[in-house]
Amino acid sequence: MAHDSISIRNARQNNLKNLDLDLPLGELIVVTGVSGSGKSSLAFDTVYAEGQRRYVETFSPYARQFLERMDRPAVDRIDGIPPAIAIDQTNPVRTSRSTVGTMTELNDHLKLLFVRAARLFCRGCGRPVRRDTPDSIVEDLIGRAGKGEASIAPTVLVTFPVPVPANFSADEVKGFLAGQGYTRIYREEDGILEVIQDRTRLAPESRSRLVEGVEAALRVGHGRVLVYSLDGYGMPGEPWRFSSDLHCPDCDFSYHDPAPHLFSFNSPVGACATCRGFGRVIGIDHGLVIPDESKTLAGGAVKPWQTESYRECQDDMMTFAAKRGIPVNVPWWELTAEQQAWVIEGEGSWEDGLWYGVRRFFDWLETKSYKMHIRVLLSKYRAYTLCPACRGARLSPDALLWRLGSKEEADRVLPPELRFRPEGVALDEDLLRTLPGLTIHDVMLLPMDRCGSFFGTLALPAPMDEAAELLLREIRTRLGYLGEVGLGYLTLDRQSRTLSGGEVQRINLTTALGTSLVNTLFVLDEPSIGLHPRDMGRVIGVLRQLRDAGNTLLVVEHDPQVMLAADRVLDLGPGPGERGGEVVFFGTPAELVRERTSLTARYLAGEKKVAAGGELRTVAPGHPALEILGAAAHNLTGVDVRIPLGRLVCITGVSGSGKSTLIQDVLHRGLLKLKGKPTEPPGAHTAIRGAELIGDVVLVDQSPIGKTTRSNPASYVGAFDAIRKLFAAEPLAKERGYTTGTFSFNAGTGRCPACGGNGFEHVEMQFLSDVYIRCPDCDGRRYRPEVLEVRLVPAGEGRAVSIADVLEMTVTEAVAFFAGHREVLRGLEPLEAVGLGYLHLGQPVPTLSGGEAQRLKLAGHLAEVGGRK
């Protein structure tokens, strides 16, 4: 029977309160409500989980074991649900091999297009390298004669080279050639015989003879032929060299035929041999060796030599510096490049009585790395640095010699001076800039907007087959989708693991568009997050495109623009946690604005507004600040920024304006480097001033806080340790010899032996969804019965509670219960301060919504700061 809606009956997943809903198919439905009201529980844990589970169960049992299995949601029945795809904010990618290009599948299309349409240019002379045929060679020769070149004579000499093998003499090879009719040798040198194939006039009427002679020369000469023009006296000029292989006859360089894996850094064929396609190698980071450039050599600029174990190296440096006139009492950054290189590189080996330098010191340490303490020392100064062989391109040198497009097309999107120079190319800079087109790495480094412009005007060389046109059309379409969702600032070379949750979601959204799916349920989690209002209309347009293709969209969202653009709005609430899980409103956006019982409606109608609490703090002249000078990473152009300390400072701007680059790549990594902590190389900048005014730097990003069900809000903020100490201090606990470890459900003897402290048993159903059953021994309370006999009495009046009762308390209840215990409150009060008072202390972290997880992370940092105070 055909369904026109997704019918949900008695949904009770997490905090949902027996919901009955009918969600129309083929519509854009926005699910909204306060954080923790049950939006994700309905959209992802109930609707998507059931849709995906049913889809997976259509496969054979054998195929099912390779697919992600979803748990059966807590719901009586769901009817009419189509196959489901979840596009959420999680970024599962952790490998450096995944990039925006591989995620969007654009790399796969590009490498096929380069195989079919790119042209090869010699690394030695820069001339185009192509396969010559007898016809093309003769056409070229006749064409030169027709142009009236002064050096062209009416008679030409056609020859081919024959190398003399090491196990034969030249006379023996000449004998073999004579047996084939070749008796005239033009020249013999360096073990190569140059054999005359023919001497003929260079004229159109001699075309057939020329073609025949050249064809024979190519066959016997293994694809090589030389043609000399003879003057009136029969003297030859400089030869024209031709080859039927991918071979530069002038430089004598041979090249391999292009194949898709040549342009893939994930293939052994195309990957750089040094870094194996990662673009970076691990080595000693001199930024960690000399972390503080304001220090002098005498004052301890070289950090590893300031310990007693290696004080001798510091003394050696001071001795040799005095002999060489190297200043030791000026800051490191004031030393000249030659003086800094002397410290790093040294003069020679220690055995020769010369200054060995920092590099040879670490080379010597590497020989001792079989010792554990040496390996620990080396790890402190190692970091990933740019691969010296490919300079971050990830590809082999041959892959970077192929170029796509004309010079005019390339100049429109990338100035010649900014193009990538591959290693091993012997061309001078001026000649390199005159080469047409872009290499595949140039394309990877272009922002999507400019990449779209390049392929939008790219004219493929004729003749070109239908497959190349199809590839080009698909590339243009996918780049267009990426621009539509506001990702035009990303490059194809950007590592996937560095993307924010919102960026990953919008990339997955464009991938879904590119696959042209129909009759599918898409479940999205705040696709507008991190997007400037200017670009919001584009995302709404993409959502409508998916809907108009016959799909159903269930979008968890807080943005007013997306809500008002929806076909229907489902408002859950009225509050978070246990106070939520109910349908407050379900109807059109126009009806929602008139709804009086909905908190969301009152904000949409302008009755309530978000207002900053407290008094705004001004910044007086001379206020302590962090200064970033000359930030020039990615699209930043020498930016100087002054950030006042002790204030709440917001960095804003349109998508791709450089916010994350400035704060994460430049400031965060730069401060870590100044503090002597391991980090990736900071973005380009001149200096960061004021680092000495702060004690530490912490990045609070959108990375997940954990997937284990054993982690809960109380343990995350450190309050559970203090609670266990209180229980261990009770008289009954002391009498029985219980310690704080006894009251842990993660380890020790106090946890339930049947479920291991989980409170439930995990039953694997092989090819079906796994089943979770409440532990029959402890009834879900996690502990042995005798441990639960230890009870804690509140500071005021109230009943005594066990450790399991404490885990069932909400944060608000626990703050009241532990009112007299400062150490416990230090962890719990930040949870209440960030609005998580409704959470249970023992609630597993994976069941928290995205907004709750972010606030829990903030509370953890607040608790940590409170603990240090």
C-alpha positions in Angstrom: 0.0 0.0 0.0 1.4 3.4 -1.0 1.9 5.9 1.9 1.7 9.7 1.7 3.3 10.2 5.1 5.7 8.7 7.7 3.4 7.4 10.4 5.1 7.3 13.9 3.3 5.7 16.8 4.3 5.8 20.5 7.9 7.1 20.0 9.7 7.0 23.4 13.4 7.2 22.5 15.4 9.0 25.2 13.2 11.8 26.5 10.4 11.6 23.9 7.0 11.1 25.6 5.0 8.6 23.6 4.7 10.8 20.4 2.2 10.0 17.7 3.1 11.9 14.4 2.3 11.8 10.7 5.1 13.5 8.7 4.1 14.2 5.1 6.4 12.8 2.4 7.9 15.0 -0.3 8.1 18.1 2.0 10.8 20.1 3.8 10.0 19.7 7.5 12.0 21.7 10.1 12.2 20.3 13.7 13.0 23.0 16.2 12.8 23.6 19.9 15.2 24.4 22.8 18.4 22.4 23.2 17.7 19.0 24.7 14.0 19.1 23.8 14.2 15.8 21.8 14.9 17.0 18.3 17.8 14.7 17.6 16.1 11.9 19.5 13.1 12.1 17.0 15.0 12.9 13.8 18.1 10.8 14.1 17.6 8.2 16.9 14.0 7.3 15.8 13.2 8.2 12.2 16.6 7.8 10.6 17.6 4.8 12.7 14.4 2.9 11.6 14.8 3.9 8.0 18.4 2.9 7.8 17.8 -0.3 9.8 15.1 -1.4 7.4 17.2 -0.6 4.3 20.1 -2.6 5.6 17.9 -5.6 6.4 17.0 -5.8 2.7 20.5 -7.0 2.0 21.7 -10.6 2.4 23.0 -11.7 5.8 26.5 -11.8 4.3 26.4 -8.3 3.0 24.8 -7.0 6.2 27.9 -7.7 8.3 29.9 -5.1 6.3 27.3 -2.3 6.8 26.6 -0.1 9.8 23.9 -1.6 11.9 21.5 0.7 13.7 19.8 -0.2 17.0 16.0 -0.6 16.9 14.5 2.6 18.3 12.0 2.7 21.2 8.8 3.0 19.1 5.8 0.8 18.6 5.7 1.2 14.8 6.7 3.4 11.9 5.0 3.0 8.6 5.7 4.6 5.2 9.4 5.4 5.8 11.6 5.5 2.7 15.4 4.7 2.7 17.1 7.2 4.9 20.4 9.2 4.7 21.7 11.2 7.6 23.8 14.3 7.0 24.9 15.4 10.4 27.7 17.6 11.8 30.0 14.8 12.8 33.3 14.7 11.0 34.4 11.0 11.1 37.5 11.6 9.1 40.8 11.4 11.0 43.3 10.5 8.2 45.4 13.1 6.4 44.7 11.2 3.1 41.1 12.5 2.9 40.7 15.9 1.4 37.8 18.0 0.1 38.6 16.7 -3.3 38.3 13.0 -2.3 35.1 13.7 -0.2 33.3 15.4 -3.1 34.7 12.8 -5.6 36.0 15.7 -7.6 39.5 14.2 -7.5 38.2 11.1 -9.2 36.8 13.2 -12.0 39.9 15.4 -12.3 42.3 12.5 -12.6 40.2 11.0 -15.5 40.0 14.5 -17.2 43.8 15.0 -16.9 44.4 11.6 -18.5 42.2 12.5 -21.5 42.8 16.2 -22.0 46.1 17.3 -20.3 49.3 18.0 -22.2 52.8 17.0 -21.2 55.7 19.5 -21.0 59.3 18.4 -20.7 61.0 19.0 -17.4 64.2 19.9 -19.1 63.2 22.3 -21.9 59.6 23.1 -21.4 58.5 22.0 -24.9 55.3 20.0 -25.4 56.0 16.2 -25.4 53.7 14.2 -27.7 53.8 11.0 -29.7 55.0 11.6 -33.3 53.7 9.5 -36.1 55.2 9.2 -39.6 52.4 11.3 -41.0 52.7 14.0 -38.3 56.5 14.1 -38.8 56.3 14.6 -42.5 53.5 17.2 -42.1 55.8 19.1 -39.8 58.7 18.9 -42.1 56.7 20.0 -45.2 55.1 22.7 -43.2 58.4 24.2 -42.2 59.6 24.1 -45.8 56.3 25.8 -46.9 56.9 28.7 -44.4 60.1 29.5 -46.2 62.4 29.1 -43.2 65.9 30.2 -44.2 67.4 27.1 -42.6 65.2 24.7 -44.6 67.0 23.1 -47.6 65.2 21.2 -50.4 67.1 18.0 -49.4 66.9 16.1 -46.0 68.8 13.2 -44.5 66.7 10.8 -42.4 68.6 8.9 -39.8 67.9 6.8 -36.7 70.1 6.0 -33.6 71.2 2.4 -32.7 72.9 2.0 -29.3 75.7 -0.6 -29.2 75.0 -3.2 -26.5 77.8 -3.8 -23.9 78.2 -7.4 -25.0 78.6 -6.6 -28.7 81.2 -4.7 -30.7 80.3 -1.9 -33.1 81.4 -4.1 -36.0 79.1 -6.9 -35.0 76.1 -4.4 -34.8 77.1 -3.0 -38.2 77.0 -6.5 -39.6 73.5 -7.1 -38.2 72.4 -3.8 -39.8 74.0 -4.7 -43.1 72.0 -7.9 -43.1 68.8 -5.7 -43.0 70.1 -3.5 -45.8 71.5 -0.7 -43.8 75.1 -0.1 -44.9 75.5 3.7 -44.6 76.5 5.0 -41.1 76.2 8.8 -40.7 78.0 9.1 -37.4 79.4 6.9 -34.6 80.1 8.4 -31.1 79.5 7.5 -27.4 78.5 3.9 -28.2 75.7 5.0 -30.6 75.5 4.4 -34.3 73.5 6.9 -36.3 72.3 5.0 -39.4 71.1 6.6 -42.6 67.6 5.6 -43.6 67.1 7.8 -46.6 68.2 11.0 -48.4 65.4 12.7 -50.3 63.9 16.0 -51.4 61.5 17.8 -49.0 58.6 18.4 -51.3 54.9 17.5 -51.4 55.5 15.1 -54.3 58.0 13.1 -52.2 55.5 12.7 -49.4 54.9 9.0 -49.8 58.6 8.2 -49.9 59.2 10.4 -46.8 56.4 8.7 -44.9 57.8 5.3 -45.8 61.3 6.2 -44.8 60.3 7.8 -41.5 58.1 4.8 -40.7 61.0 2.4 -41.3 63.4 4.6 -39.3 61.0 4.7 -36.3 60.6 0.9 -36.4 64.3 0.0 -36.5 65.4 3.0 -34.3 63.0 2.0 -31.5 60.8 5.1 -31.9 63.6 7.6 -32.5 64.4 9.5 -35.7 66.6 12.4 -36.6 66.1 14.6 -39.7 69.0 16.8 -41.1 68.5 19.5 -43.7 71.3 19.7 -46.2 72.6 22.9 -47.6 73.7 23.5 -51.2 77.0 21.9 -50.5 75.4 18.8 -48.9 76.5 19.8 -45.4 74.0 19.0 -42.6 72.6 21.5 -40.1 71.3 20.9 -36.6 68.9 17.9 -36.5 65.2 17.9 -35.8 64.5 15.1 -33.3 61.2 13.1 -33.3 59.9 10.3 -31.2 57.0 7.9 -31.5 57.0 7.5 -27.7 56.3 10.0 -24.9 59.9 11.1 -25.1 61.5 14.5 -25.4 64.0 14.0 -28.3 65.9 17.1 -27.4 66.5 16.3 -23.7 66.4 12.5 -24.2 63.9 12.2 -21.3 61.3 9.5 -21.5 57.9 9.7 -19.8 55.2 7.1 -18.9 51.7 7.1 -20.5 49.2 8.9 -18.3 46.9 6.8 -16.2 44.3 7.8 -13.6 46.4 6.5 -10.7 49.3 8.7 -11.8 47.3 11.7 -10.6 46.2 10.1 -7.3 48.2 10.7 -4.1 46.5 7.6 -2.6 48.0 5.3 -5.2 51.7 4.1 -5.0 52.1 5.0 -8.7 51.1 8.7 -8.3 52.2 9.4 -4.7 55.4 11.2 -3.8 58.0 8.5 -3.0 59.4 10.5 0.0 56.1 11.2 1.9 54.0 8.4 0.4 51.3 10.9 -0.6 50.9 12.7 2.8 52.6 15.9 1.7 54.4 16.0 5.1 57.2 14.1 6.8 57.9 13.8 10.5 61.2 15.3 11.6 62.8 17.6 14.1 60.9 20.9 14.3 63.3 23.7 14.8 60.4 25.8 16.1 60.2 23.4 19.1 64.0 23.3 19.5 64.1 27.1 19.7 60.6 28.0 20.9 61.3 31.4 22.3 63.1 33.6 19.7 63.5 36.4 22.2 66.1 34.4 24.1 69.8 34.7 23.4 72.2 31.8 22.7 73.8 32.4 26.1 70.3 32.7 27.7 69.1 29.3 26.7 67.6 29.7 23.2 68.4 26.1 22.3 66.0 24.3 24.7 67.2 20.7 24.7 70.7 21.9 25.8 69.5 23.5 29.0 69.4 20.2 31.0 72.3 18.8 32.9 72.5 15.8 30.5 73.3 17.9 27.5 74.9 21.0 29.1 78.2 20.0 27.3 76.5 20.8 24.0 75.7 24.3 25.3 79.3 24.8 26.4 80.6 23.6 23.0 78.3 26.1 21.2 79.5 29.0 23.4 83.2 28.0 22.7 82.8 27.7 18.9 80.6 30.8 18.8 83.4 32.9 20.4 85.9 31.5 17.9 83.6 32.4 14.9 82.5 35.8 16.2 78.8 34.7 16.5 77.0 37.0 19.0 75.6 35.1 22.0 74.0 37.9 23.8 71.4 39.2 21.3 68.0 37.6 20.8 67.7 34.8 18.3 65.4 36.7 16.0 68.1 39.4 15.6 70.8 37.0 14.4 71.4 37.0 10.6 70.2 34.0 8.5 73.8 32.9 8.1 74.4 33.0 11.9 71.2 31.0 12.6 72.1 28.5 9.9 75.5 28.1 11.6 73.8 27.2 14.9 71.4 24.7 13.2 73.6 23.2 10.5 77.0 23.5 12.1 80.4 23.2 10.3 81.2 19.5 10.3 81.4 16.4 12.5 82.4 16.4 16.1 85.1 13.8 15.3 86.9 16.4 13.1 86.9 18.9 15.9 84.3 21.1 14.3 81.1 22.7 15.4 78.4 20.0 14.8 75.2 22.0 15.1 71.7 21.2 16.2 71.0 18.9 13.2 74.0 16.6 13.9 73.1 16.5 17.6 69.7 15.1 16.8 71.2 12.8 14.2 73.4 11.4 16.9 70.4 11.0 19.2 68.7 9.0 16.5 71.5 6.4 16.8 70.7 6.0 20.5 66.9 5.7 20.0 66.9 2.1 21.2 66.9 3.7 24.7 63.5 4.6 26.0 64.4 8.0 27.5 66.1 9.0 24.2 62.8 8.2 22.3 60.9 10.2 24.8 63.3 13.2 24.3 63.1 13.0 20.5 59.3 12.9 20.6 59.2 16.3 22.3 60.9 17.9 19.4 59.4 16.0 16.5 56.6 17.5 14.3 55.2 17.2 10.8 57.0 19.4 8.3 56.5 20.1 4.6 57.8 17.2 2.4 61.1 18.5 0.8 60.6 16.3 -2.3 57.1 17.4 -3.4 56.8 20.6 -1.2 53.3 19.5 -0.1 51.9 18.6 -3.6 51.7 14.9 -2.5 52.3 13.7 -6.1 55.2 12.3 -8.0 57.2 14.7 -10.1 56.0 13.2 -13.4 52.3 13.9 -12.5 53.0 17.6 -12.1 54.4 17.9 -15.6 50.9 17.5 -17.2 49.0 20.7 -17.7 45.3 21.4 -18.5 44.0 24.4 -20.5 45.5 27.3 -22.3 47.7 30.2 -20.9 44.8 32.7 -21.2 42.4 30.4 -19.3 45.0 29.8 -16.6 46.0 33.5 -16.3 42.3 34.4 -15.6 42.3 32.4 -12.3 45.9 32.3 -11.2 48.7 34.7 -11.9 51.8 33.0 -13.4 54.0 34.0 -10.4 51.7 32.2 -8.0 51.8 28.9 -9.8 53.3 25.8 -8.2 56.9 25.0 -9.3 57.4 21.2 -9.2 60.7 19.8 -7.8 63.1 18.5 -10.4 62.1 21.0 -13.1 65.2 22.6 -14.7 63.3 25.5 -16.4 64.1 29.0 -15.4 61.3 31.1 -13.8 60.5 33.2 -16.9 60.1 30.1 -19.1 58.0 28.3 -16.5 55.6 31.3 -16.4 55.0 31.1 -20.1 53.8 27.5 -20.1 50.1 27.2 -20.8 47.5 25.7 -18.4 47.6 24.5 -14.8 49.0 21.4 -13.2 46.7 19.2 -11.1 48.2 20.7 -7.9 47.5 24.2 -9.2 43.9 23.2 -9.6 43.9 21.7 -6.1 45.1 24.9 -4.5 42.5 27.1 -6.2 39.4 28.2 -4.1 36.2 26.5 -5.4 35.0 29.8 -6.8 38.0 30.3 -9.0 38.2 26.6 -9.8 34.6 26.9 -11.0 35.6 29.9 -13.2 38.5 27.9 -14.7 36.4 24.9 -15.7 33.5 27.0 -16.7 35.5 28.6 -19.5 37.8 25.6 -20.2 37.8 24.6 -23.9 39.1 21.1 -24.4 41.5 20.5 -27.3 40.0 18.8 -30.3 39.4 16.1 -31.1 37.8 15.2 -27.7 35.6 12.3 -27.1 32.2 12.2 -25.4 33.6 10.9 -22.2 35.8 13.9 -21.6 32.8 16.2 -22.2 30.8 14.2 -19.7 33.6 14.5 -17.1 33.9 18.3 -17.7 30.1 18.7 -17.3 30.1 16.7 -14.0 33.0 18.7 -12.6 31.2 22.0 -13.5 28.0 20.7 -11.8 29.7 19.7 -8.6 31.7 22.9 -8.3 28.5 24.8 -8.8 26.7 23.0 -6.0 29.7 23.7 -3.6 29.4 27.4 -4.5 25.7 27.3 -3.9 26.1 26.1 -0.3 28.6 28.8 0.5 31.8 26.7 0.3 33.5 28.6 -2.5 36.4 29.6 -0.3 37.5 25.9 0.3 40.3 24.4 -1.8 40.3 20.8 -3.0 43.5 20.2 -1.2 42.1 21.1 2.2 42.3 18.1 4.6 38.9 16.8 5.6 39.8 16.5 9.3 40.3 20.2 9.5 36.7 21.0 8.4 34.1 22.2 10.8 30.9 20.2 11.4 28.9 22.7 9.3 31.3 22.5 6.4 31.3 18.7 6.4 27.5 18.7 6.4 27.2 21.1 3.4 29.8 19.0 1.5 27.7 15.9 2.1 24.7 17.8 1.0 26.3 18.7 -2.4 27.3 15.0 -2.8 23.7 14.0 -2.3 22.7 16.5 -4.9 25.3 15.2 -7.3 24.0 11.6 -7.0 20.5 12.7 -8.1 18.7 10.5 -5.5 14.9 10.4 -5.5 12.3 9.1 -3.0 14.8 9.3 -0.2 14.5 10.6 3.4 17.3 13.1 4.2 17.8 13.9 7.9 20.0 17.0 8.4 21.4 18.5 11.6 21.6 22.3 11.4 23.0 22.8 7.9 23.1 26.6 8.6 25.6 26.3 11.4 28.7 28.5 10.9 27.2 30.1 7.8 26.9 33.8 7.4 23.3 35.1 6.8 24.4 36.3 3.4 24.8 32.7 2.2 21.7 31.3 3.9 19.5 31.7 0.8 21.8 29.4 -1.1 21.5 26.6 1.4 17.7 27.0 1.4 17.8 26.8 -2.4 19.8 23.5 -2.2 17.3 22.1 0.3 14.4 23.0 -2.0 16.2 21.4 -5.0 16.4 18.1 -3.0 12.8 18.3 -2.1 11.6 19.2 -5.6 13.5 16.1 -6.9 10.9 14.0 -4.9 12.8 13.6 -1.6 11.6 14.2 2.0 13.8 16.4 4.2 13.7 16.3 8.0 15.9 19.2 9.2 16.9 19.9 12.8 17.3 23.7 12.8 17.3 26.9 14.9 17.8 29.5 12.1 14.7 31.7 11.5 15.3 31.9 7.7 15.3 28.1 7.3 12.2 27.8 9.5 10.2 30.3 7.5 11.3 28.6 4.2 10.0 25.2 5.4 6.8 23.5 4.3 6.1 22.6 7.9 7.6 23.2 11.3 7.6 20.7 14.2 8.3 22.5 17.5 9.3 20.1 20.4 9.4 21.1 24.0 8.3 22.9 26.1 11.6 22.6 28.0 14.9 20.6 27.8 15.5 17.1 29.1 12.7 15.6 31.1 10.6 18.8 30.6 10.7 18.2 26.9 9.9 15.5 24.5 6.3 16.7 23.6 4.9 18.3 20.4 4.2 22.0 21.1 3.3 22.8 17.5 3.2 21.1 14.1 2.0 23.1 11.1 3.0 25.7 8.5 5.4 28.6 9.4 2.6 31.1 8.9 0.5 29.3 11.6 3.6 29.0 13.9 4.0 32.8 14.1 0.5 33.1 15.4 0.9 30.3 18.0 1.0 31.6 21.5 2.1 28.5 23.4 5.3 28.0 21.5 8.5 29.7 22.8 10.0 29.4 19.3 7.0 31.3 17.9 7.4 34.2 20.4 11.0 34.6 19.3 10.0 34.5 15.6 7.3 37.1 16.1 9.7 39.4 17.9 8.0 39.2 21.2 11.2 37.8 22.8 14.7 38.7 21.8 18.2 37.4 22.6 19.9 40.0 24.8 23.4 40.1 26.2 23.3 39.7 29.9 25.4 41.9 32.2 27.2 45.1 31.5 29.4 45.5 28.4 33.1 46.1 29.3 35.0 48.8 27.6 38.6 48.6 26.5 40.7 51.5 27.7 43.9 52.6 25.9 46.9 50.6 27.0 44.7 47.6 28.0 46.7 44.3 28.0 46.2 42.6 24.7 47.4 39.8 22.3 48.7 41.2 19.0 48.9 39.3 15.8 51.1 41.0 13.3 51.3 40.3 9.6 49.0 37.3 9.4 49.2 36.0 5.8 48.0 32.4 5.9 45.6 31.2 3.1 43.6 34.3 2.1 44.8 36.6 4.8 46.8 39.5 3.5 49.2 40.8 6.1 46.5 41.3 8.7 47.3 43.0 12.1 44.9 42.3 14.9 44.8 43.4 18.5 42.7 41.2 20.9 42.1 42.7 24.4 42.6 40.2 27.2 40.0 39.6 29.9 37.2 40.4 27.5 34.7 38.4 25.3 35.9 39.0 21.8 33.9 37.8 18.7 35.6 37.3 15.3 32.9 37.5 12.5 32.7 37.8 8.8 31.2 36.1 5.7 32.0 32.4 5.1 35.6 32.1 3.9 36.7 35.5 5.1 39.6 33.9 7.1 38.1 33.7 10.6 39.2 30.1 11.3 42.6 30.7 9.6 43.3 33.7 11.8 42.2 32.2 15.2 43.0 28.5 14.7 45.9 28.3 12.2 47.7 31.5 13.2 46.9 32.4 16.8 46.2 29.0 18.4 49.1 27.2 16.8 51.4 30.2 17.2 50.7 30.4 20.9 51.3 26.7 21.3 54.6 27.0 19.6 55.6 30.0 21.8 54.7 27.9 24.9 57.0 25.1 23.6 54.1 22.6 23.0 54.0 20.3 20.0 51.7 21.6 17.2 51.4 21.7 13.4 53.3 24.6 11.8 51.4 27.9 12.4 50.0 29.9 9.6 52.3 32.5 8.1 52.6 35.6 10.3 55.3 38.1 11.4 54.9 37.9 15.2 52.5 37.3 18.1 53.0 39.7 21.0 51.6 39.4 24.5 52.0 35.6 24.8 53.7 36.1 28.1 50.5 37.6 29.5 48.6 34.3 29.3 49.3 31.0 31.0 47.8 28.6 28.5 45.7 28.4 25.4 42.8 25.9 24.8 40.9 25.3 21.6 37.2 24.5 22.2 36.0 23.3 18.8 33.2 21.0 17.5 35.1 17.8 17.9 33.1 15.1 19.7 33.6 14.6 23.4 33.5 10.8 23.4 31.4 7.8 22.3 31.7 5.5 25.4 28.5 5.0 27.4 30.7 4.9 30.6 31.3 8.7 30.3 28.7 11.0 32.0 28.4 14.7 32.8 29.6 14.2 36.4 32.8 12.3 35.4 33.5 14.7 32.5 33.7 17.8 34.8 35.5 15.9 37.6 32.7 16.1 40.1 32.3 12.3 40.4 35.8 11.8 41.9 34.8 14.2 44.7 31.5 12.4 45.2 33.2 9.0 45.4 35.6 10.4 48.1 32.7 11.5 50.2 31.2 8.0 50.0 34.6 6.4 50.8 34.8 8.6 53.9 31.5 7.3 55.4 31.9 5.2 58.6 30.3 2.1 57.0 32.6 2.3 54.0 35.7 2.6 56.3 34.5 -0.3 58.4 34.3 -2.5 55.3 37.5 -1.2 53.8 36.0 0.4 50.8 38.1 3.0 48.8 37.1 5.5 46.2 37.8 2.8 43.6 35.0 0.7 45.1 32.5 3.3 44.1 33.6 3.4 40.5 31.5 1.6 37.9 34.4 1.6 35.4 36.8 -0.5 37.5 37.3 -2.1 40.9 35.3 -4.6 43.0 32.3 -2.4 43.7 30.7 -2.6 40.2 28.2 -5.3 39.2 30.1 -8.3 37.9 27.4 -9.3 35.5 27.2 -6.1 33.4 30.6 -4.7 34.3 29.1 -1.5 35.6 27.2 -0.7 32.4 23.7 -1.2 33.9 22.7 -3.2 30.8 23.8 -6.3 28.9 24.7 -6.0 25.2 23.4 -9.0 23.3 24.9 -9.4 19.8 22.3 -10.6 17.3 24.8 -11.5 14.6 23.2 -10.1 11.4 20.3 -8.4 13.2 20.3 -5.2 15.3 22.0 -5.7 18.7 19.7 -5.7 21.7 20.4 -4.0 25.0 18.7 -5.6 28.1 18.6 -4.1 31.6 21.0 -6.1 33.8 18.9 -8.6 35.8 21.5 -8.8 38.6 21.7 -5.0 39.5 18.5 -3.9 37.8 20.4 -1.2 36.0 22.0 0.4 39.1 25.5 -0.6 38.1 26.8 -1.6 41.6 26.8 -4.6 43.9 24.0 -4.5 46.5 26.4 -4.3 49.4 28.0 -1.2 48.0 24.6 0.5 47.7 24.2 0.0 51.4 26.6 2.9 52.0 24.5 6.0 52.1 25.3 9.7 52.2 23.2 12.1 54.3 22.6 15.6 52.9 23.9 18.7 54.6 20.3 19.8 55.5 17.2 17.7 56.0 16.5 14.9 53.5 16.8 11.2 52.9 20.1 9.4 52.7 21.1 8.3 49.2 23.3 5.6 47.7 25.9 6.2 44.9 23.3 4.9 42.4 20.8 7.4 43.7 23.3 10.2 43.1 23.8 9.2 39.5 20.0 9.4 39.0 19.9 13.0 40.4 19.7 16.0 38.0 22.5 18.6 38.2 20.2 21.0 40.0 19.2 18.4 42.6 22.8 17.5 43.1 23.8 21.1 43.7 21.3 21.4 46.4 22.2 18.0 47.9 26.0 18.8 48.0 25.5 22.4 49.1 28.2 22.1 51.8 30.8 20.3 49.7 33.0 22.9 47.9 34.9 20.3 45.9 31.8 18.7 44.4 30.2 22.1 43.7 33.3 23.2 41.8 32.4 20.7 39.1 28.6 20.9 39.2 28.1 24.7 39.3 29.6 25.2 35.8 27.1 22.6 34.5 24.2 24.6 35.9 25.8 27.9 34.8 25.7 26.8 31.1 22.0 25.7 31.4 22.5 21.9 31.9 20.8 21.7 35.3 18.2 19.3 33.9 20.8 16.6 32.9 21.1 13.5 35.1 24.6 13.0 36.6 24.8 9.5 35.2 23.4 10.2 31.7 25.7 8.6 29.1 27.5 11.3 27.1 26.6 9.8 23.7 22.9 10.5 24.4 23.5 14.2 24.6 22.5 16.5 21.8 25.1 18.6 19.9 24.3 21.7 21.8 24.4 19.9 25.1 27.8 18.4 24.3 29.2 21.8 23.3 28.0 23.3 26.6 29.3 20.3 28.6 32.7 20.9 27.0 32.6 24.6 28.1 31.6 23.5 31.6 34.6 21.1 31.7 37.0 24.0 31.0 35.2 26.2 33.6 35.6 23.5 36.2 39.2 23.1 35.3 39.9 26.8 35.7 38.0 26.7 39.0 40.1 23.8 40.2 43.4 25.7 39.4 42.1 28.7 41.4 
